[in-house]
Amino acid sequence: MLTSTSLKELGLFSSSGAIQIGQRSLEGMGGIRPAISPIDGSDLATLRLAAADQVPDVISEAQKAFRIWRRVPAPKRGELVRRIGEKLREKKALLAEVVSWEVGKITQESLGEVQEMIDICDYAVGLSRQLFGLTIASERPHHRLMEQWHPLGPTLVITAFNFPVAVWAWNTMIALVCGNPIIWKPSEKAPLCALATHALVQEVLKEFPDVPDGLLSVMIGDSTLGQRLTQAPEIPLVSATGSVRMGKAVAQTVAQRLGRSLLELGGNNGMIVAPSAELDLAVRSIVFAAVGTCGQRCTTLRRLIVHRSIRENLLDRLKRIYNRLPIGNPRQAGILVGPLIDAAAFQAMQRALERAVQDGGIVTGGTRLTSGVPLGGYYVHPALVEMPAQTAIVREETFAPILYVLTYDDLEEAIALHNAVPQGLSSAILTNNLREAEYFLSPMGSDCGIANVNIGTSGAEIGGAFGGEKETGGGRESGSDSWKAYMRRVTNTINYSLELPLAQGIRFDID
Protein backbone atom coordinates (compact mmCIF):
# COMPACT_ATOMS: atom_id res chain seq x y z
CA MET A 1 0.00 0.00 0.00
CA LEU A 2 1.08 3.59 -0.60
CA THR A 3 2.36 4.38 2.87
CA SER A 4 1.92 7.54 4.91
CA THR A 5 5.71 7.54 5.33
CA SER A 6 6.18 7.79 1.55
CA LEU A 7 3.59 10.55 1.31
CA LYS A 8 5.12 12.44 4.20
CA GLU A 9 8.58 12.22 2.64
CA LEU A 10 7.09 13.80 -0.50
CA GLY A 11 5.55 16.54 1.62
CA LEU A 12 2.10 15.58 0.38
CA PHE A 13 -0.08 15.83 3.43
CA SER A 14 1.54 19.03 4.64
CA SER A 15 -0.04 20.71 1.60
CA SER A 16 -2.98 18.60 0.51
CA GLY A 17 -5.59 21.19 -0.42
CA ALA A 18 -7.15 20.97 -3.88
CA ILE A 19 -5.64 24.36 -4.75
CA GLN A 20 -1.93 25.02 -4.53
CA ILE A 21 -0.55 28.48 -5.29
CA GLY A 22 3.16 28.23 -4.79
CA GLN A 23 3.63 27.35 -1.13
CA ARG A 24 0.06 28.28 -0.19
CA SER A 25 -2.49 25.49 0.15
CA LEU A 26 -6.21 26.19 -0.08
CA GLU A 27 -9.18 23.93 0.44
CA GLY A 28 -11.52 23.51 -2.48
CA MET A 29 -15.13 24.65 -2.35
CA GLY A 30 -16.48 21.96 -4.67
CA GLY A 31 -17.63 18.39 -4.18
CA ILE A 32 -15.86 15.60 -2.32
CA ARG A 33 -13.93 13.06 -4.38
CA PRO A 34 -11.78 10.12 -3.26
CA ALA A 35 -8.48 9.26 -4.93
CA ILE A 36 -8.92 5.59 -5.81
CA SER A 37 -6.15 3.15 -6.70
CA PRO A 38 -6.86 1.02 -9.77
CA ILE A 39 -4.62 -1.66 -8.26
CA ASP A 40 -7.19 -2.78 -5.67
CA GLY A 41 -9.94 -0.16 -5.64
CA SER A 42 -8.76 1.25 -2.30
CA ASP A 43 -9.19 4.89 -1.27
CA LEU A 44 -5.80 6.61 -1.18
CA ALA A 45 -7.10 9.99 -0.01
CA THR A 46 -10.17 12.22 -0.10
CA LEU A 47 -10.19 15.75 -1.46
CA ARG A 48 -12.71 18.54 -1.70
CA LEU A 49 -12.41 19.68 -5.31
CA ALA A 50 -11.72 23.22 -6.39
CA ALA A 51 -14.76 25.17 -7.54
CA ALA A 52 -15.07 27.34 -10.63
CA ASP A 53 -15.60 30.40 -8.42
CA GLN A 54 -12.05 29.98 -7.11
CA VAL A 55 -10.49 30.35 -10.56
CA PRO A 56 -10.12 34.17 -10.60
CA ASP A 57 -7.88 34.20 -7.52
CA VAL A 58 -5.51 31.63 -9.04
CA ILE A 59 -5.39 33.49 -12.36
CA SER A 60 -4.72 36.78 -10.55
CA GLU A 61 -1.71 35.24 -8.80
CA ALA A 62 -0.42 33.85 -12.10
CA GLN A 63 -0.70 37.29 -13.70
CA LYS A 64 1.26 38.87 -10.85
CA ALA A 65 3.92 36.19 -11.22
CA PHE A 66 4.13 36.78 -14.96
CA ARG A 67 4.92 40.46 -14.51
CA ILE A 68 7.91 39.46 -12.38
CA TRP A 69 9.06 36.25 -14.13
CA ARG A 70 9.13 37.72 -17.64
CA ARG A 71 11.85 40.15 -16.46
CA VAL A 72 14.13 37.35 -15.24
CA PRO A 73 16.81 36.43 -17.83
CA ALA A 74 16.07 33.09 -19.46
CA PRO A 75 19.30 31.42 -18.23
CA LYS A 76 18.28 32.36 -14.68
CA ARG A 77 14.93 30.74 -15.28
CA GLY A 78 16.86 27.71 -16.49
CA GLU A 79 18.66 27.53 -13.16
CA LEU A 80 15.33 26.98 -11.40
CA VAL A 81 14.50 24.18 -13.85
CA ARG A 82 17.93 22.64 -13.28
CA ARG A 83 17.28 22.44 -9.55
CA ILE A 84 13.85 20.91 -10.15
CA GLY A 85 15.54 18.21 -12.22
CA GLU A 86 17.96 17.50 -9.39
CA LYS A 87 15.11 17.22 -6.90
CA LEU A 88 13.32 14.78 -9.19
CA ARG A 89 16.47 12.66 -9.33
CA GLU A 90 16.54 12.57 -5.53
CA LYS A 91 12.88 11.59 -5.23
CA LYS A 92 12.50 9.53 -8.40
CA ALA A 93 11.54 6.25 -6.71
CA LEU A 94 9.10 7.90 -4.32
CA LEU A 95 7.25 9.82 -7.02
CA ALA A 96 7.18 6.69 -9.20
CA GLU A 97 5.54 4.87 -6.30
CA VAL A 98 2.72 7.42 -6.24
CA VAL A 99 2.29 7.05 -10.02
CA SER A 100 2.05 3.26 -9.74
CA TRP A 101 -0.49 3.35 -6.93
CA GLU A 102 -2.68 6.05 -8.41
CA VAL A 103 -2.79 5.07 -12.10
CA GLY A 104 -1.70 1.40 -12.04
CA LYS A 105 1.52 1.55 -14.03
CA ILE A 106 4.11 -1.16 -13.53
CA THR A 107 7.14 0.07 -11.61
CA GLN A 108 9.40 0.18 -14.66
CA GLU A 109 6.96 2.40 -16.54
CA SER A 110 6.45 4.67 -13.54
CA LEU A 111 10.20 5.09 -13.13
CA GLY A 112 10.42 5.78 -16.86
CA GLU A 113 7.78 8.48 -16.59
CA VAL A 114 9.68 10.29 -13.84
CA GLN A 115 12.85 9.90 -15.91
CA GLU A 116 11.05 11.74 -18.72
CA MET A 117 10.51 14.61 -16.28
CA ILE A 118 14.21 14.63 -15.48
CA ASP A 119 15.14 14.49 -19.17
CA ILE A 120 12.93 17.41 -20.10
CA CYS A 121 14.45 19.43 -17.28
CA ASP A 122 17.89 18.82 -18.76
CA TYR A 123 16.59 19.73 -22.20
CA ALA A 124 14.94 22.94 -20.99
CA VAL A 125 18.05 24.09 -19.14
CA GLY A 126 20.01 24.01 -22.40
CA LEU A 127 17.11 25.62 -24.22
CA SER A 128 17.16 28.56 -21.80
CA ARG A 129 20.29 29.82 -23.60
CA GLN A 130 18.93 29.21 -27.11
CA LEU A 131 15.68 31.16 -27.34
CA PHE A 132 16.93 33.00 -30.38
CA GLY A 133 15.25 34.87 -33.22
CA LEU A 134 16.48 35.70 -36.71
CA THR A 135 18.20 38.63 -38.35
CA ILE A 136 16.65 39.09 -41.79
CA ALA A 137 18.02 40.95 -44.81
CA SER A 138 16.15 44.21 -45.29
CA GLU A 139 15.41 45.63 -48.73
CA ARG A 140 16.02 49.14 -47.36
CA PRO A 141 19.58 50.49 -46.94
CA HIS A 142 20.82 51.06 -43.40
CA HIS A 143 17.94 49.08 -41.91
CA ARG A 144 17.98 45.93 -39.84
CA LEU A 145 15.04 43.51 -39.85
CA MET A 146 14.90 41.04 -36.97
CA GLU A 147 12.56 38.96 -34.83
CA GLN A 148 12.42 38.36 -31.11
CA TRP A 149 10.57 35.85 -28.96
CA HIS A 150 8.96 37.11 -25.76
CA PRO A 151 7.13 35.31 -22.92
CA LEU A 152 3.49 34.70 -23.74
CA GLY A 153 1.82 34.72 -20.33
CA PRO A 154 0.05 32.37 -17.90
CA THR A 155 -0.30 28.91 -19.42
CA LEU A 156 -2.96 26.36 -18.51
CA VAL A 157 -1.84 22.72 -18.63
CA ILE A 158 -4.58 20.07 -18.59
CA THR A 159 -3.22 16.53 -18.21
CA ALA A 160 -4.72 13.04 -18.50
CA PHE A 161 -4.46 10.16 -16.05
CA ASN A 162 -2.27 7.90 -18.17
CA PHE A 163 0.80 10.16 -18.00
CA PRO A 164 -0.05 12.05 -14.84
CA VAL A 165 3.31 13.80 -14.34
CA ALA A 166 5.43 13.59 -17.50
CA VAL A 167 3.11 15.59 -19.75
CA TRP A 168 2.94 18.36 -17.15
CA ALA A 169 6.75 18.43 -17.14
CA TRP A 170 6.96 18.54 -20.95
CA ASN A 171 4.91 21.71 -20.91
CA THR A 172 6.02 23.28 -17.66
CA MET A 173 9.80 23.08 -17.96
CA ILE A 174 9.78 24.63 -21.41
CA ALA A 175 7.14 27.20 -20.46
CA LEU A 176 9.16 28.20 -17.38
CA VAL A 177 12.34 28.94 -19.32
CA CYS A 178 10.22 30.82 -21.86
CA GLY A 179 9.00 33.06 -19.04
CA ASN A 180 5.47 31.78 -18.40
CA PRO A 181 3.69 30.87 -15.15
CA ILE A 182 1.79 27.56 -15.12
CA ILE A 183 -1.67 26.64 -13.86
CA TRP A 184 -2.02 22.84 -13.75
CA LYS A 185 -5.42 21.20 -13.96
CA PRO A 186 -4.60 17.47 -13.60
CA SER A 187 -6.99 14.60 -14.25
CA GLU A 188 -9.31 14.14 -11.31
CA LYS A 189 -8.26 10.46 -11.50
CA ALA A 190 -4.67 11.39 -10.56
CA PRO A 191 -4.74 14.21 -7.97
CA LEU A 192 -2.04 12.76 -5.69
CA CYS A 193 0.47 12.63 -8.54
CA ALA A 194 -0.06 16.35 -9.11
CA LEU A 195 0.08 17.26 -5.42
CA ALA A 196 3.20 15.16 -4.86
CA THR A 197 4.93 16.76 -7.85
CA HIS A 198 3.96 20.24 -6.70
CA ALA A 199 5.24 19.53 -3.18
CA LEU A 200 8.63 18.45 -4.59
CA VAL A 201 8.88 21.59 -6.70
CA GLN A 202 8.05 23.76 -3.69
CA GLU A 203 11.06 22.31 -1.88
CA VAL A 204 13.17 23.77 -4.68
CA LEU A 205 11.36 27.10 -4.69
CA LYS A 206 12.32 27.65 -1.06
CA GLU A 207 15.85 28.14 -2.41
CA PHE A 208 14.54 30.90 -4.73
CA PRO A 209 12.87 33.46 -2.46
CA ASP A 210 12.46 35.96 -5.28
CA VAL A 211 10.27 33.61 -7.31
CA PRO A 212 6.61 34.67 -6.93
CA ASP A 213 4.08 32.21 -5.49
CA GLY A 214 1.83 32.30 -8.52
CA LEU A 215 4.51 30.95 -10.84
CA LEU A 216 3.27 27.38 -10.31
CA SER A 217 -0.28 26.53 -9.31
CA VAL A 218 -2.46 23.43 -9.17
CA MET A 219 -6.24 23.23 -9.28
CA ILE A 220 -7.86 19.83 -8.81
CA GLY A 221 -11.41 19.66 -10.05
CA ASP A 222 -13.85 18.28 -12.58
CA SER A 223 -14.79 19.31 -16.12
CA THR A 224 -16.69 22.35 -14.84
CA LEU A 225 -13.45 23.71 -13.41
CA GLY A 226 -11.63 22.94 -16.66
CA GLN A 227 -14.28 24.78 -18.66
CA ARG A 228 -14.03 27.85 -16.45
CA LEU A 229 -10.25 27.90 -16.79
CA THR A 230 -10.30 27.55 -20.58
CA GLN A 231 -12.76 30.44 -20.83
CA ALA A 232 -10.41 32.86 -19.08
CA PRO A 233 -9.05 35.50 -21.49
CA GLU A 234 -6.14 36.09 -19.08
CA ILE A 235 -4.73 32.68 -20.11
CA PRO A 236 -3.30 33.07 -23.62
CA LEU A 237 -2.33 29.40 -24.07
CA VAL A 238 -4.18 26.21 -23.12
CA SER A 239 -2.23 22.96 -23.50
CA ALA A 240 -4.66 20.05 -23.14
CA THR A 241 -4.05 16.30 -23.29
CA GLY A 242 -6.97 13.90 -23.34
CA SER A 243 -9.83 12.58 -25.44
CA VAL A 244 -10.92 13.99 -28.79
CA ARG A 245 -14.25 14.95 -27.24
CA MET A 246 -12.51 16.96 -24.53
CA GLY A 247 -10.11 18.52 -27.03
CA LYS A 248 -12.90 19.70 -29.31
CA ALA A 249 -14.61 21.39 -26.37
CA VAL A 250 -11.37 23.08 -25.32
CA ALA A 251 -10.58 24.19 -28.87
CA GLN A 252 -14.01 25.72 -29.38
CA THR A 253 -13.95 27.54 -26.05
CA VAL A 254 -10.45 28.94 -26.55
CA ALA A 255 -11.09 29.85 -30.20
CA GLN A 256 -14.14 31.91 -29.21
CA ARG A 257 -11.80 34.25 -27.34
CA LEU A 258 -9.06 33.96 -29.99
CA GLY A 259 -6.66 32.26 -27.60
CA ARG A 260 -4.13 29.57 -28.47
CA SER A 261 -4.63 25.82 -28.03
CA LEU A 262 -1.97 23.13 -27.95
CA LEU A 263 -3.88 19.85 -28.22
CA GLU A 264 -2.64 16.27 -27.75
CA LEU A 265 -5.69 14.06 -28.26
CA GLY A 266 -6.61 10.58 -29.46
CA GLY A 267 -4.40 8.09 -31.22
CA ASN A 268 -5.55 5.04 -33.19
CA ASN A 269 -2.06 4.00 -34.05
CA GLY A 270 -1.16 1.54 -36.78
CA MET A 271 1.84 -0.59 -37.68
CA ILE A 272 2.52 -2.16 -41.05
CA VAL A 273 4.51 -5.41 -40.96
CA ALA A 274 6.07 -6.10 -44.36
CA PRO A 275 7.23 -9.49 -45.70
CA SER A 276 10.89 -8.58 -45.14
CA ALA A 277 10.39 -7.66 -41.47
CA GLU A 278 12.52 -9.35 -38.83
CA LEU A 279 9.77 -11.24 -36.99
CA ASP A 280 11.55 -11.51 -33.63
CA LEU A 281 11.96 -7.74 -33.65
CA ALA A 282 8.37 -7.33 -34.81
CA VAL A 283 6.97 -9.40 -31.95
CA ARG A 284 8.88 -7.43 -29.31
CA SER A 285 7.85 -4.13 -30.88
CA ILE A 286 4.22 -5.13 -31.18
CA VAL A 287 3.78 -6.51 -27.68
CA PHE A 288 5.27 -3.55 -25.82
CA ALA A 289 3.36 -1.05 -27.98
CA ALA A 290 0.06 -2.92 -27.68
CA VAL A 291 -0.04 -3.97 -24.01
CA GLY A 292 2.23 -1.47 -22.24
CA THR A 293 0.32 0.61 -19.67
CA CYS A 294 -2.51 -1.91 -20.24
CA GLY A 295 -3.20 -0.30 -23.61
CA GLN A 296 -3.80 3.12 -22.04
CA ARG A 297 -1.25 5.22 -23.90
CA CYS A 298 -2.16 7.71 -26.59
CA THR A 299 0.59 6.00 -28.62
CA THR A 300 -0.63 2.44 -27.93
CA LEU A 301 -0.60 0.18 -30.99
CA ARG A 302 -4.23 -0.53 -31.89
CA ARG A 303 -4.12 -1.64 -35.54
CA LEU A 304 -1.69 -4.24 -36.90
CA ILE A 305 -1.62 -4.36 -40.69
CA VAL A 306 0.22 -7.54 -41.71
CA HIS A 307 1.22 -8.81 -45.14
CA ARG A 308 -0.75 -11.90 -46.06
CA SER A 309 2.38 -14.01 -46.58
CA ILE A 310 3.49 -13.72 -42.93
CA ARG A 311 0.16 -13.25 -41.20
CA GLU A 312 -0.34 -16.72 -39.76
CA ASN A 313 3.27 -17.07 -38.59
CA LEU A 314 3.19 -13.71 -36.83
CA LEU A 315 -0.24 -14.31 -35.30
CA ASP A 316 0.85 -17.68 -33.91
CA ARG A 317 3.85 -16.04 -32.23
CA LEU A 318 1.74 -13.25 -30.79
CA LYS A 319 -0.88 -15.62 -29.42
CA ARG A 320 1.77 -17.68 -27.64
CA ILE A 321 3.23 -14.57 -25.99
CA TYR A 322 -0.17 -13.09 -25.13
CA ASN A 323 -1.10 -16.38 -23.49
CA ARG A 324 1.79 -16.15 -21.03
CA LEU A 325 1.90 -12.40 -20.32
CA PRO A 326 2.43 -11.75 -16.59
CA ILE A 327 -0.66 -9.77 -15.54
CA GLY A 328 -1.30 -8.52 -12.03
CA ASN A 329 -0.30 -6.12 -9.30
CA PRO A 330 1.96 -3.59 -11.06
CA ARG A 331 4.00 -3.15 -7.88
CA GLN A 332 5.23 -6.75 -8.11
CA ALA A 333 8.49 -7.56 -9.89
CA GLY A 334 8.08 -9.29 -13.23
CA ILE A 335 4.56 -8.06 -13.94
CA LEU A 336 4.21 -6.50 -17.40
CA VAL A 337 0.50 -5.66 -17.52
CA GLY A 338 -1.26 -3.84 -14.70
CA PRO A 339 -4.93 -2.89 -14.37
CA LEU A 340 -7.25 -0.71 -16.37
CA ILE A 341 -7.89 2.61 -14.69
CA ASP A 342 -11.48 1.83 -13.63
CA ALA A 343 -14.74 -0.01 -14.31
CA ALA A 344 -15.73 2.40 -17.08
CA ALA A 345 -12.57 1.51 -19.03
CA PHE A 346 -13.36 -2.20 -18.68
CA GLN A 347 -16.93 -1.70 -19.85
CA ALA A 348 -15.75 0.31 -22.87
CA MET A 349 -13.36 -2.51 -23.76
CA GLN A 350 -16.13 -5.11 -23.59
CA ARG A 351 -18.47 -3.02 -25.74
CA ALA A 352 -15.74 -2.62 -28.36
CA LEU A 353 -15.07 -6.36 -28.45
CA GLU A 354 -18.79 -7.10 -28.80
CA ARG A 355 -19.00 -4.78 -31.78
CA ALA A 356 -15.89 -6.36 -33.32
CA VAL A 357 -17.50 -9.81 -33.06
CA GLN A 358 -20.67 -8.47 -34.69
CA ASP A 359 -18.46 -7.27 -37.56
CA GLY A 360 -16.98 -10.74 -38.03
CA GLY A 361 -13.94 -10.40 -35.77
CA ILE A 362 -12.34 -13.36 -34.02
CA VAL A 363 -11.30 -12.45 -30.47
CA THR A 364 -8.49 -14.05 -28.50
CA GLY A 365 -8.33 -12.81 -24.90
CA GLY A 366 -10.14 -9.73 -23.68
CA THR A 367 -11.65 -11.30 -20.57
CA ARG A 368 -11.32 -10.10 -16.98
CA LEU A 369 -8.99 -11.81 -14.51
CA THR A 370 -10.46 -12.41 -11.08
CA SER A 371 -7.92 -14.79 -9.56
CA GLY A 372 -4.26 -14.20 -8.78
CA VAL A 373 -4.77 -10.43 -8.91
CA PRO A 374 -5.78 -7.88 -6.24
CA LEU A 375 -9.50 -7.74 -5.61
CA GLY A 376 -11.15 -4.49 -6.65
CA GLY A 377 -8.94 -3.88 -9.70
CA TYR A 378 -9.94 -4.35 -13.34
CA TYR A 379 -7.31 -6.72 -14.74
CA VAL A 380 -7.80 -8.06 -18.26
CA HIS A 381 -6.19 -10.38 -20.75
CA PRO A 382 -5.05 -8.17 -23.64
CA ALA A 383 -7.11 -8.92 -26.74
CA LEU A 384 -6.02 -9.90 -30.24
CA VAL A 385 -8.87 -9.41 -32.72
CA GLU A 386 -8.60 -10.79 -36.25
CA MET A 387 -10.76 -8.53 -38.41
CA PRO A 388 -12.03 -9.14 -41.97
CA ALA A 389 -11.94 -5.38 -42.67
CA GLN A 390 -11.37 -2.02 -41.03
CA THR A 391 -14.89 -1.56 -39.71
CA ALA A 392 -16.30 1.35 -37.73
CA ILE A 393 -15.14 0.02 -34.36
CA VAL A 394 -11.59 -0.40 -35.67
CA ARG A 395 -11.61 3.26 -36.72
CA GLU A 396 -12.44 4.29 -33.15
CA GLU A 397 -9.94 4.54 -30.31
CA THR A 398 -10.77 2.35 -27.33
CA PHE A 399 -8.46 3.09 -24.41
CA ALA A 400 -7.74 -0.54 -23.57
CA PRO A 401 -5.39 -3.34 -24.73
CA ILE A 402 -7.21 -4.30 -27.93
CA LEU A 403 -5.09 -5.00 -31.02
CA TYR A 404 -7.02 -5.36 -34.28
CA VAL A 405 -5.23 -7.45 -36.91
CA LEU A 406 -5.79 -6.62 -40.59
CA THR A 407 -4.29 -8.11 -43.77
CA TYR A 408 -2.81 -6.45 -46.86
CA ASP A 409 -1.30 -7.50 -50.20
CA ASP A 410 0.63 -4.44 -51.43
CA LEU A 411 2.18 -1.45 -49.68
CA GLU A 412 -0.04 1.25 -51.19
CA GLU A 413 -3.08 -0.70 -50.01
CA ALA A 414 -1.56 -0.96 -46.52
CA ILE A 415 -0.83 2.77 -46.32
CA ALA A 416 -4.33 3.64 -47.53
CA LEU A 417 -5.75 1.36 -44.83
CA HIS A 418 -3.41 2.84 -42.25
CA ASN A 419 -4.41 6.43 -43.03
CA ALA A 420 -8.16 5.75 -43.25
CA VAL A 421 -8.87 6.66 -39.62
CA PRO A 422 -9.74 10.04 -38.09
CA GLN A 423 -6.69 10.06 -35.78
CA GLY A 424 -3.09 10.75 -36.75
CA LEU A 425 -0.67 10.47 -33.84
CA SER A 426 1.88 7.64 -34.12
CA SER A 427 2.68 5.05 -36.77
CA ALA A 428 5.30 2.48 -37.69
CA ILE A 429 6.45 0.16 -40.42
CA LEU A 430 8.59 -2.91 -39.87
CA THR A 431 10.58 -3.70 -42.99
CA ASN A 432 14.10 -4.36 -44.20
CA ASN A 433 13.22 -2.93 -47.61
CA LEU A 434 14.71 0.57 -47.95
CA ARG A 435 12.21 1.66 -50.59
CA GLU A 436 9.27 0.63 -48.41
CA ALA A 437 10.69 2.46 -45.41
CA GLU A 438 11.32 5.65 -47.36
CA TYR A 439 7.91 5.52 -49.03
CA PHE A 440 6.25 5.19 -45.60
CA LEU A 441 8.11 8.31 -44.41
CA SER A 442 7.40 10.28 -47.60
CA PRO A 443 4.47 12.65 -48.29
CA MET A 444 2.66 9.64 -49.82
CA GLY A 445 3.13 7.56 -46.68
CA SER A 446 1.98 7.86 -43.08
CA ASP A 447 -0.18 10.90 -42.31
CA CYS A 448 0.75 10.89 -38.63
CA GLY A 449 2.86 13.29 -36.60
CA ILE A 450 5.15 10.40 -35.61
CA ALA A 451 6.33 7.85 -38.17
CA ASN A 452 8.80 5.14 -37.13
CA VAL A 453 10.74 2.44 -38.91
CA ASN A 454 11.57 -0.87 -37.19
CA ILE A 455 10.37 0.24 -33.77
CA GLY A 456 6.89 0.38 -32.26
CA THR A 457 4.48 3.28 -31.99
CA SER A 458 5.13 4.12 -28.32
CA GLY A 459 8.16 5.22 -26.33
CA ALA A 460 8.94 8.63 -27.85
CA GLU A 461 12.07 10.48 -26.71
CA ILE A 462 11.86 14.03 -25.37
CA GLY A 463 14.26 15.44 -27.98
CA GLY A 464 11.71 15.21 -30.79
CA ALA A 465 8.52 17.24 -30.98
CA PHE A 466 5.61 15.06 -29.85
CA GLY A 467 2.14 15.30 -31.38
CA GLY A 468 -0.08 14.39 -34.29
CA GLU A 469 -2.47 15.45 -37.02
CA LYS A 470 -6.19 15.23 -37.78
CA GLU A 471 -8.25 14.47 -34.65
CA THR A 472 -5.05 14.18 -32.63
CA GLY A 473 -5.16 17.96 -32.52
CA GLY A 474 -2.07 19.18 -34.34
CA GLY A 475 -0.14 20.24 -31.24
CA ARG A 476 3.54 19.64 -30.56
CA GLU A 477 5.13 19.32 -27.13
CA SER A 478 8.54 18.48 -25.70
CA GLY A 479 11.58 18.84 -27.98
CA SER A 480 12.61 20.36 -31.32
CA ASP A 481 11.16 23.88 -31.78
CA SER A 482 8.00 23.28 -29.74
CA TRP A 483 9.15 26.08 -27.40
CA LYS A 484 7.75 28.58 -29.89
CA ALA A 485 4.21 27.61 -28.85
CA TYR A 486 4.88 29.15 -25.43
CA MET A 487 6.16 32.49 -26.73
CA ARG A 488 5.04 35.39 -28.89
CA ARG A 489 6.99 36.49 -31.93
CA VAL A 490 7.83 40.17 -32.45
CA THR A 491 9.19 41.49 -35.74
CA ASN A 492 11.42 44.59 -35.43
CA THR A 493 12.70 47.04 -38.05
CA ILE A 494 15.55 49.33 -36.98
CA ASN A 495 16.52 52.33 -39.12
CA TYR A 496 20.05 53.53 -38.34
CA SER A 497 20.17 56.16 -41.09
CA LEU A 498 18.86 59.73 -41.40
CA GLU A 499 16.75 58.82 -44.41
CA LEU A 500 13.31 57.21 -44.52
CA PRO A 501 13.12 54.88 -47.53
CA LEU A 502 9.80 53.02 -47.64
CA ALA A 503 9.36 49.34 -48.38
CA GLN A 504 8.15 48.24 -51.82
CA GLY A 505 9.68 51.43 -53.29
CA ILE A 506 6.70 53.56 -52.22
CA ARG A 507 7.19 57.34 -52.41
CA PHE A 508 5.30 59.54 -49.98
CA ASP A 509 6.91 62.96 -50.23
CA ILE A 510 5.83 65.80 -48.01
CA ASP A 511 7.24 69.32 -47.93
Secondary structure, 3 states (H helix, E strand, C coil): CCCHHHHHHCCCHHHCCCEEECCEEECCCCCEEEEECCCCCCEEEEEECCCHHHHHHHHHHHHHHHHHHCCCCHHHHHHHHHHHHHHHHHCHHHHHHHHHHHHCCCHHHHHHHHHHHHHHHHHHHHHCCCCCCCEECCCCCCEEEEEEEEECCCEEEECCCCCCCHHHHHHHHHHHHHCCCEEEECCCCCHHHHHHHHHHHHHHHCCCCCCCHHHEEEECCCHHHHHHHHHCCCCCEEEEECCHHHHHHHHHHHHHCCCEEEEECCCCEEEEECCCCCHHHHHHHHHHHHHHHHHCCCCCEEEEEEEHHHHHHHHHHHHHHHHCCCECCCCCCCCCECCECCHHHHHHHHHHHHHHHHCCCEEECCCEECCCCCCCCEEECCEEEECCCCCCCCCCCCCCCEEEEEEECCHHHHHHHHHCCCEECEEEEECCCHHHHHHHHCCCCCCCCEEEECCCCCCCCCCCEECCEECCCCCCEECCCHHHHHEEEEEEEEECCCCCCCHHHCCCCCC
